[in-house]
Structures are given as C-alpha cells and as structure tokens.
Amino acid sequence: MKLLKNFVNGNWVSSLGPLPLRSQLNQASASAKNAFDLWRQVPVSERVRYLIKFCQLLNENRDELASICSQEHGKSKIESQGEIGRGIESVEHALGMPSMMMGSSLSQVAHGIDSMSIRQPVGVFAAITPFNFPCMIPLWFLPYAISSGNTFILKPSEQTPKTAEFIFSLLEKCSLPKGVVNLVHGSKEVVDAILEDENIVGVSFVGSSKVAKYIYEKGSQYSKRVQALGGAKNFMVVKSDANLELSLKSLCDSAFGCSGQRCLAGANIIAVGSCYEKLRAGLVTMAKSICCGPVISAAHKDRVLSYIAQGIAEGATLLLDGREENDEYENKSNHIGPTIFDDVLPCMSIAKEEIFGPVLCLMRAKNLNEAIEMINESPYANAATLYTSSGKNAALFTQLAQPSMLGINVGVPAPMAFFPFGGCKNSLFGSLKAGGEDAVRFYTDTKVVTSRWF
Ligand code: NAD
C-alpha cells in the first residue's frame, strides 16, 4: 500500500502526518498566501514560461499518466488519453494569458481625463474536483489561475487521487516558486476547511449538483468568489430527417462511453416522428455490441442498479438489461452493461434524475417544439443534442433549448478550451464557467483607473 502525499509549499508531506486534515489545508493556504505577494509581480510573460515546461512534461508523460488514470478510474486507456489531450489543450490555451489578461483604455472620457482598465490577480484560489475526469478537470483551473498571477490549491476527488499526485510530480519539475501550487487530499472535512479559510479568495468546483449548491452557498457566506459546476441529465433529440445510420454510433458513444459517467452523457433520447421503430431497433443492436468498463465503486454500482429496479417498478419497459453483465461477474466487480428503457415518461425518476451509469431512456415527442419543452422542464441544463439534416430545425433548437452546451449531430458537445465549459440552472451555481474567457474573468479583478494630469 502507498500512502498519499500532499504537496505543500514545494514539499511532499504525508497526508496521514501528525497534523489533522484541516491544519494541513490551512498550512497550504498560508504558503499560497505567502507566495502570492511575489508571484503576482512576476511578469505574465515569465509566468507562462513555467506552463510551457509543464506542457512539455505532460506530453512526454502522456502514457504513464493515462495508465495511472485508467488504473484508478477504470476507464479505458483511450478514454484516459483523450482526457489528457483535452487537459493539455487548457494548458496550451492559458499560455495566451498575456493577451487574454489585457485591459482596455479610452482617452478623453471627459475633458482632459483618460480611463483604462487593467486585470489583476486576486489571491489564493482552490479547486475541488470530481472523480470522473481526474486529469482534465484539475487542468481546467490550475493553468488559468496561476498564469493570471494567483496561487492555487487542488483538492482532487478522494476516489481518484493518484492522477493528481502524478500531475503535481510534473509540476514539481517546473521549478515554480514554492507555494504557487499546492495539493491537499481529503473529502468533506478538507472541503469545509477550504470554504472557511480566510486566505482563500475563490473556489472552483465540479461535481454533483447537491454538493455544488452547498459549495456555492457556503463559499458565498464566507465572501468568496465561487464557480460551481454541477450534475446533468442530458437529452438527445432524434428527428426523422436525421442520418440514422451515422447517428446511432454517436448516440451510443454518448450514452455508454465511460459507462455513462460523464457530465455530457446523453441519458434521455427523444424520438420525433416516424424514426422511432428503426431507432429503437438500431440502438438495441448497437448497444449489445458494446462492452462497458466498470463504474467507479460498488456503492455507485448499487445506486445505478437501484435506478434500474426503480425504472421497472415505475412501468418503463426494459429493452436491454445491463444487470446481466453484473450477474456474469457474480456481483464481484462493478460492471453493468448497456441498459435501455423504452416507454419512459418525463415524470419517471429514471428520466428526471442523474443516474451517472450506462442507462439510456427512450421517449417520444410529437414534434420538435414538444421535445424542446421536455428538455426545458428539466431542472438541469448542461447539454443537449439534436440529430437532424435540417438547418431550420437546428436553428430552432439552438434558439430555444436551454442547456448551455448544445450539439447538432454531435453526441458529446464538449466546448474546446477556448470556449467556456458549463451549463445553467442546477448544472451551474455562479455565473462564470470553466475555461475560455470566463476563466480569465473568474481569476482576475478588473480595476479601472481614471486619470487627469494637471
Ligand atoms: P461529488 O459531488 O460526489 O464530489 C465532487 C467533489 O466534492 C469531490 O472532491 C468530493 O470530495 C467533494 N464532496 C463530495 N461530497 C461532499 C460533501 N458532502 N461536502 C463537501 N464536499 C463533498 O461528485 P463525483 O461523484 O465525484 O462526480 C460526479 C458528478 O460530477 C456528477 O454529478 C457529474 O455530472 C458531475 N460533473 C459535472 C461536470 C460539469 O462540467 N458540470 C463535469 C464532470 C462531472
């Protein structure tokens, strides 16, 4: 057994040291606060040079990083390599911080008076991240926070801590000044310590909606900036004018990829018009050929299995039963196969709640407007996709569907690093999302200087 280590003030320390978890967090925040005073004065062009080295190390160690990520998460190595690629893109994007941080100016705003705005770092930021993308999600935050001049603490998921530890071993090789980046392991106790810590000015969070709301409320109570990305229940609408053959693979990848443990997983399909019978048959055939990896834990498997039982009890028709795969492993592993329910009604819990497993619900709508209404009734609004060959349908969908990440014939509509990533309603607490321009806004304060020279 290997003990996890925290990285505090440039040193690795055992997470089971003599200090209680809260004190370890407080030490990390004190070291980050101390480092901030000097780090904020390092020119931004020099700050990003550390990230160039970090990018190079991430690229050189992709394979090992992917192995660690797959080993602790259970996702395939290709999936891990994919998320590492997306994480590296965030680091690359943050290399543009010198221009992203630029302010603006206007001369003669009044007689003899000029105004200029400048963006400045704010202080110590913390990120609290989920299990499902152990590499990519920490990298949604760390590069932007530090290149804009803040110092940073990561509290990764306690279910996937080793990927974060490896990422920090690479950061250690970048020779950043001590205290600029810190890693503290733990769960709720450390999260509460972060929220209550006076040195920490802001928190970036990704996880379930219940915890996201808690983080947002408690963080705000302690006067922090908070961006809290929550859970999802994503819809995929299939119109009869869609290319069904090509759409089927995209639909199944979205629903069953990563065993449904993605915040962008399409969990509900709404068939509109005459495509329904063909779609249903095609989905079952394709899903039967898919082998899902395990879900994250035995407790999570039980949760997914209980949703399947609930779906049956609520009167949905089980077209494909993924529990058989669990039976094959004699309940000794966390595998559940692709599961498809038909005749699902919007009021059923399997249609409303986030299951975060390989369970797909099939529903019907009379027309596109009715499908959009069904999407908009959900308390979540993370992502939605429309499969169609009509530009007019795509325009209507883009205009009226509420989720903030929309796909047109794209089952996993993940924005690239240069766009903001995140939803609205119960999928986001706060107003600024991860990445893109929102990251710069979240991690900087805009100062406006109004000047007159006598
Ligand atoms: P989770 O909410 O259980 O945990 C997320 C983080 O919060 C972890 O670091 C954990 O230690 C901490 N935490 C857990 N319970 C807590 C509590 N009671 N008090 C304080 N902190 C607590 O989420 P998870 O299971 O790790 O991840 C899956 C969830 O994340 C899903 O709901 C998924 O939709 C969501 N997610 C959302 C996005 C997005 O972009 N919106 C991206 C990825 C995952």
Boltz pocket constraint, residues with backbone or C-beta under 6 A from the ligand:
constraints:
  - pocket:
      binder: B
      contacts: [[A, 128], [A, 129], [A, 130], [A, 131], [A, 132], [A, 133], [A, 155], [A, 156], [A, 157], [A, 158], [A, 186], [A, 187], [A, 188], [A, 191], [A, 192], [A, 206], [A, 207], [A, 208], [A, 209], [A, 211], [A, 212], [A, 214], [A, 229], [A, 230], [A, 231], [A, 232], [A, 262], [A, 263], [A, 354], [A, 356], [A, 382], [A, 421], [A, 422], [A, 423], [A, 427]]
      max_distance: 6.0
